[in-house]
Amino acid sequence: MKKHKSISIIILAGILTLALSACSDGSPSLPGGNKPQEVMSDLSQEDMTNFPLEDLADLAEGNSAFAVDLYQKLASQKGNLFYSPYSISSALAMTYAGAEGKTAQEMAAVFHFLENEDQLHAGYNALSQYLESLAELDIPEDQGDPFQLNIANSIWGQQDFHFEEDFLDTLALNYGAGLRLLDYIQAPEESRQTINKWVSDQTQEKIQDLIPEGAVTSDTRLVLSNAIYFKATWMEPFEESLTENGIFYGLDGEESEVPLMSLGSDSSFPYYQGEGYQAIALPYLGGQVSMLVLIPDEGTFDQFEGDFSKDLLDQVISEMQYSSVRLVFPKFEFETEISLAKTLAAMGMPEAFSGAADFSGMTGDKDLFISDVFHKAYVGVDEKGTEAAAATAVMMRLTSAPENPIELTVDRPFLFAIRDHQTNSILFMGRVVSP
């Protein structure tokens, strides 16, 4: 039996870096520290510009189901929470391209992947190209900064280690990712720094040191990375002069003073009031992406979070109506870093993290397994808009308002998600319990 040694997988909010570990295979030692060469498939990324967006409905449905499933697994952790289900799903979809047998079956069940694998990878290709096209929306210069969205994928493999042509073709055709060669054997630390620099560059330096020191060793053979950077301006910006310190009421009744933003007048937003909670969608310029905020009634956050489900999320989205709202909303900025290996294993894919893993579609042999998954995400929300590493947002403008505006002061814990309206894809999800 081959002896497997562990390596980390790192998923970052906005950047997902997945590292797979390999057995000690006697690969020849090569000099390290050189600029990585890139081995490209003969195939180029397929142009999906004319792909029907309605055909992405099942893919988005599966991604949303995983987003909520993962939230429920992470909810027991203390404090604020932010992650990119889109980044995690797309990075693990690249890994799934090399999975076989029971390993593939477990991954498909956890991530709610489409049964047809060709349609799955083509769908991720079409979705990423559609999301990146949102950055080309025509936004008047006097309304705010242009919408920014960057999605990038990359594969980092050991020099002279064999990778299957079909696996490389799939990633090139659907994810635009070529195989960049590093020397993990002779230069693990230099290799780690090279990948971390790529991550930093792709996220406007918002994600630093994604892969921690010591996570890349001489046993590493493959790292797959997905990086997302998002920045957008509110359709209805808050007036900076109206921002004042106010009280935010935490989970256990603790009070903290935080900056609370206000709009200068009543504004129209998609709004819904359910039993024991309120919901509002804050659109970004361009009207395609918005931040959906769910605010449980005071003292009921734990119960609401425990009952939170995809059905509830779908109900809120489908029943929202434009309403006049006088909004007060906290200004916040934080970063989340999570290890997901145990979480994903507990969700139903333990084999991928064990010596029984079958990623033979990558190398032709069962010599790779996932040792760990880390997710790191950054989000900043202020009067102008939102900046996030590994996030996408689309907003919708409101047109009509009732005579009596709804008073909504978000001064207590809440859940939020950044979602694209057209495909109904959740790009980011999280909660704020202490701004």
N, C-alpha and C positions, 0 to 999 in steps of 0.2 A: 504493500500500500504506500502511495506517495505521501510524503510528509508535507503538509501545507503550513506556511508561515504567514502571519497576518500583516495586512496593510490597511490603511484607512480609506474610507470613502467620505468625502466631504461635500455637503450640500449647503449652499449658501443662499441666503435670501437674496435673490438676484443672481447668485452664482451657486451653481451646484458643482462640486467637484467630487467625483466618485473615484475612489482608488480601489482597485481589486488586488488581492494578494495572490502570489504565485508560489508554486513549490520551488525548491532549490533544484535547478535544472542543469547546472553545469554550463550555462551560457558563457562564451568567451568574454573575458574582461576587456573593456574598451576604454580608451582615455576619456575622462570626463571634462566638463567645463566648457565644451565647445557650444557655439550657437546651434540650437536644435535644427536638424534637417527635417524636411517634411516629405513624407511618402504619400502621394495622392493616388486615389483610384483613377482609372481612366474615365470614370463617369463624373459629370458635373452636377451640381444641385439642380433638380428639376424645377422649372419655372411653373409655379402654381397660381399665377396671377388671375387666371380665369376659372379657378376652382370654385364651384358653387358653395357659398357659405352655409346654405341649409344642409349640405351634406356633412357638416361638422357637428351637427346637433348631438349625435350619439357620442362622439368623442368628448364634447364639452360636458355632456351629462355624466359620463364616467369620471371626468376630472373633478367635477363638482362633488360627486359622491365621495371620492377619495379625500377632497379638501375637508369635508365635514367629518368623515371618519377619523382623519388624522387630528383634527381639532379636539375631538372627544378624547383621544389618547393623550394629547398634550395638556389638556385642561387641568390636570392635577398638579402641574408645576406651578410654583408661586410666581407672582409678579406679572408684568406685561408680557405679551406674546406677539410675535410677528413672524410670518413665514410665507414662502411662495409655493403653493401647491403646483402651480404651473411649472416652475423651475424644477421641483422635485420630480414631478411626473415625466417631464420631457427628458431629464437626465437618465432616469431609470428606464425610459423607453429605449434610449440608446443602448443601455446595458441589456435590456430584454432582447435586443436584436441578436445577441450571442448566447441566449439562454436556451436550454433544451429540456425535454422531459418534465419531470415533476417541478424542477426549479422554475421553468417557464410558466407552468400551470399556476403555481402559487403566486408568482409575480402578477400574472394577469388578473387573478382574483382580487388581490389587494388593491391594485391600481384601477380596477374596472376597465381594463384594456379591451378594445374591440377584438372579436374572435378572429377576424381576418387580419393577419399581421401586416400584409402589404397595405391594406387600407389604413391600419393604425399609423404606420410610419409616414405614408402619404398625407394623412390627416395632420400630423404634427408639422410636416413641411408646409402645408397650406396655411395652417393656423399661425405659424411663426411669420410667414411672409405677409399675411394679412395684418397682423399686429404691427409689424415694422412699417407697413404702408400708412398707418395712422399718423406717423410723424410727418407725412407729406400733406396733411390737411391744410387748407388755406386759411390761416388765422391772421386777421389784421394786426399789423405791428403795434398799433396803439392800444390793443386789448391785453397784451401780455407777452411773455416769452414764448417762443415756438415750442410746440410739443416735442419732447425728446424720448425716443424709445430705441434701445439697442439690444439685440439678442444675438449672442455668439456661442458657438459650440467648438470644442477642440478635444482631440484625443492625444494623449501623451503615452507613448509606448517605449519599452526597452529596446535599445539597439540590438539588432540581430536576433530578436525574439520573434517567433513565427506567429503571424495573425492571418486568419482565413480571409481569402479574397472576397468571398460573399459578404462577410461581416463588414469589411472596409467599404465595399460597394454600397451597402445599405446606408451606412452613415454618411458617405459622400453624397449620394443621390437625394437623401431626405433631410439631412442635418447640416450639409455643407461643411463637414468636418474631415480634415485630412489628418493622417497620423504623423505627429511630430515626434522625432526620436530624441530620447534622453538616455543618459547612462546612469541608471539608478544603482547599478552594481558598484561602480567606482566613485560616483559623485552624487550620492543621495541628497545631501544638503543643497548643493548647487541646483539640482533638479527641482527641489521644493521651491527654491527662491525663483526659479524661472517660471514655474506655474503660477506662483503667487503674484508675480509681476504682471503676468497676462491677465489675471483676475482683476488686479487693481486698475490696469489700463482700461479694461472693458467696463468698469463701473465708476469711472470718473474718480477713482481713488477712494470711493466710499467703503469698499471692502478691502481691508488690509490683512495680510498674514492669514489667509483663509486656511491653508494647511498648517497646522501647528508644528513646531519644532519636534523632531523625532518621529513624526507620522510617516515620513518617507524613509524607507530603509533599503538596504541592498537586495531585499527580497521583493520589492515593488516591481511590477511588470507593466501595469496599465493604470492610467488615470483618465477618466472622462470628465469633461467640464462643460457646464452650461452657465453663461453669465447674462444677466439681464439688468439693464439700467433704465429707469423711468423718471421723467420729470415733467410736470404739467401744471398749468395755471388754472385756478378756480374760474369757472364761468362767472360766478358772483364773488369776487375777492372781498375779504374782510378789510375793514378800514383800520389801519395800524393805530390811528389816533384814538380809536375806541377800545383798544385792548387794555384791560385792567386786571390786576391781581384779584382773584376771588377764591372761594373755598371749594375744594373738590372733596367729596365725601367718599372715603374708601370702603373696602369690603367689611371691615370690622368696626366701622363707625369712626375711624380715625379721620381727622381733618387735616388737609394740607393746602397751602396757599400756592396757586398756580396761575399763569397768565390765561385769561379767558378772552377769546376774540368775539367780536360782535359785528353784525352787518349794520350799515347806516340806516336802513329802512327795511320794511317788510319785503321779503322776496318769495318767489314761487319755486317750490321744490317738490319732487315726487315724495309723498308722505303716506304713511300708513300707521294706524293705531290698532294694535291687536290686544288680546286679553293679557294685561300685565306688562305691556311693553309698547314702545313707539319705535318707528323706523323712518329714516330720512335718507335720501340719496343726494349727494353733493356732486354735481357734474363738473367736469373739467372742460376747458375751451375745446371746441371741436364737437362736443356733444356725443362722443362715442364711448367714453369711459367715465365712470363715476365711482365715488366712494360711498358704499352702502353702510349706514351706521344703525345698529340695533341697540336701543337703550331700555333695559329692563326697569320697572318701577323700583323706587327706593327700597332697599332691603331684600330684594328678590333675585339678585344677580346669580347666586349659586343655583337656585332652582331653575332659572331660565337657562343657564348654561348647561345644566344637566339634561334638560329637555330639548336642547337645540338640535335640529335635524335638517336634513336636506328638504324634507317636505315642508317644514316651516319656512325655510329660506325661499323655496319656490313660491309659496303662498304670498309671502311679503312682496316679492318681485312682481308677481302677476296682479296684485291688488292695489299697488301704489297708485295714487292719483295726485296730480299737481294741487298743492295747497299753499296758501299764504302762510309763511312761517317767520316769526321773529326769533332768530337763532343766536344762541350763545354757545360757543364750542371751544374746548381747550386746545391750546397750542402745545405740541409735544414732539419729542425726538428721542428715539431709543434704538437699541440694537439687540437682537436676539441671536443666541448661538445654542444649538441643540444637537445632541448626539441621537441619531435616529435608528441605529442598528437594532437595539433591543425593541424599540417601538415597532419597527416594520416587521421584525420577526414575530412579535406578539400579535400583530395584525393578521398573520397568516402566511408569511413567507420565510420560515426558519431555515429551509434548506439552502437558500442563497448565501447564508452567513455561516455555513458549516462545511466541513470537509467533504460532504456528500454533494456539494453544489455541482451543477452541470452547466458550465459556460463553454462547452466544447464548440459551439458555433463561433466563438472568437478565435480559438487556437487550434481546433481539431482534436483537443484532448481535454479531459476533465482536470485541468491543473490550475484553475483560478476559482477564487471565491471572494465574496465581499466580507471584509473584516469589520468595517465600521462606516457609519454615515453621519456626517455633521452638517447641520444646516445653519447658515448665518445670514441674517437679514438686517437691513437698515431702513428706517423710515423717518422722515422729517415732515411735519405738517405745520405750516405757518399761515400768515394772512394772505400770502400770494398763491400758495398751492401746495403741492406734495412732491417730495423727492424720495426715491426709493431705489435700493439696489435689488434687482430681481423683482420688478413690479411693473404692471401695466395698468393704465386707467383710461376709461372712456366716459365722458359726461353727457348729460342731456339737459337742455335748457327748458325752463318752465315758461308758460305763456300766459296763464290766467291766474287770478287770485280771488279768494272769497273776501267778503267785507270784514270779517273778524279774523285777524291773523292768529295762528296757533303759537303759543308761547312755548318754546323748547329750549331749556337750559340744560346742557349736557354737563352736569357737575357731579356725576357718579359713574361707576364702571360701565363700560360698553364694549360691544363687539363691533368689528368693522371688516369690510372686504372691499377690495378694488376689483371691479369687474368690467368686462367688455359687454356692451349691450347687444351687439349684432350676433355674436356667437354664444353669448351667455357664459363666457369663460371666466372663472375666478382666477385672477392673477396673484392676488395676495389676500391673506386673511390674518386676523389677530384680535387682540383685545387690549384695552387700556384700563388698568385698575389703579394706576398711580402715574399721572402725567409728569 
